[in-house]
């Protein structure tokens, strides 16, 4: 069964939504991990697109609009 990742309760504010810094990516990762405690892996892309992997090997993708907001 396909897992559904939950988006973070609050979006991470970033300066440039197309080019996240390493610190901003880390903040997004932490927020997504908090919202998805069963995730085994969370990868944040340059634009905030986030791939969440679950214990059964399934993956779900969060779009930038679900993870970041321009500060």
DAUR-V699359 format. One record per pair of residues at least 24 apart in sequence whose ideal C-beta (glycine too) atoms are under 10 Angstrom apart, sorted by sequence separation. I is the first residue (numbers start at 1). J is the second residue. D is the distance in Angstrom with one decimal. If there is no record, write none. Layout:
((I	J	D) (I	J	D))
//
This chain:
((7	31	8.8) (8	32	5.8) (20	44	7.1) (24	48	8.1) (36	60	8.4) (44	68	9.2) (7	32	7.8) (8	33	9.2) (9	34	7.9) (10	35	9.7) (20	45	8.1) (21	46	10.0) (25	50	9.1) (6	32	8.4) (8	34	6.8) (9	35	6.6) (20	46	6.1) (36	62	9.2) (5	32	7.3) (8	35	4.7) (19	46	6.1) (20	47	7.0) (35	62	9.1) (6	34	9.5) (7	35	6.4) (8	36	8.9) (18	46	7.4) (19	47	7.5) (20	48	5.9) (6	35	4.4) (7	36	9.2) (18	47	5.3) (19	48	9.8) (20	49	9.9) (5	35	7.6) (6	36	5.6) (16	46	9.8) (17	47	6.6) (18	48	8.7) (32	62	6.7) (5	36	5.3) (6	37	9.5) (16	47	9.2) (17	48	6.4) (35	66	9.9) (4	36	9.4) (12	44	9.4) (35	67	9.7) (3	36	8.6) (5	38	9.8) (6	39	9.6) (14	47	9.6) (5	39	7.3) (14	48	7.0) (28	62	9.0) (32	66	9.1) (3	38	8.0) (32	67	6.6) (3	39	8.7) (12	48	7.7) (28	64	9.3) (31	67	7.2) (5	42	8.9) (11	48	8.8) (31	68	9.5) (29	67	9.4) (28	67	5.1) (27	67	9.7) (28	68	6.3) (27	68	9.1) (8	50	9.2) (25	67	10.0) (7	50	8.9) (25	68	9.7) (20	64	9.1) (24	68	7.5) (5	50	7.8) (5	51	8.7) (6	52	8.8) (18	64	8.5) (5	52	4.0) (17	64	6.1) (20	67	9.5) (24	71	9.3) (4	52	9.3) (5	53	9.4) (17	65	9.0) (20	68	7.1) (3	52	7.7) (5	54	8.1) (3	53	8.9) (4	54	9.5) (14	64	9.3) (17	67	9.7) (18	68	10.0) (3	54	4.2) (17	68	5.6) (2	54	9.3) (3	55	8.8) (16	68	9.8) (17	69	7.7) (18	70	9.9) (3	56	7.0) (5	58	9.7) (11	64	9.2) (14	67	9.2) (17	70	5.3) (2	56	9.4) (3	57	9.5) (4	58	9.4) (5	59	8.5) (6	60	9.1) (8	62	8.4) (11	65	8.3) (14	68	4.9) (16	70	7.9) (17	71	9.4) (1	56	7.9) (3	58	4.7) (5	60	3.8) (7	62	5.6) (11	66	7.5) (12	67	6.4) (13	68	7.5) (14	69	7.3) (15	70	7.6) (16	71	9.5) (2	58	5.6) (3	59	7.9) (4	60	5.9) (5	61	7.6) (6	62	8.7) (7	63	8.9) (11	67	6.1) (12	68	5.2) (13	69	5.6) (14	70	6.7) (15	71	5.9) (1	58	7.7) (2	59	8.9) (3	60	5.6) (5	62	5.8) (11	68	5.6) (12	69	7.3) (13	70	7.4) (14	71	6.0) (2	60	7.3) (7	65	9.0) (8	66	7.8) (11	69	4.1) (13	71	3.6) (7	66	4.0) (8	67	6.4) (10	69	8.7) (11	70	9.6) (12	71	8.9) (6	66	9.4) (7	67	6.7) (8	68	9.5) (11	71	10.0) (5	66	8.8))
//
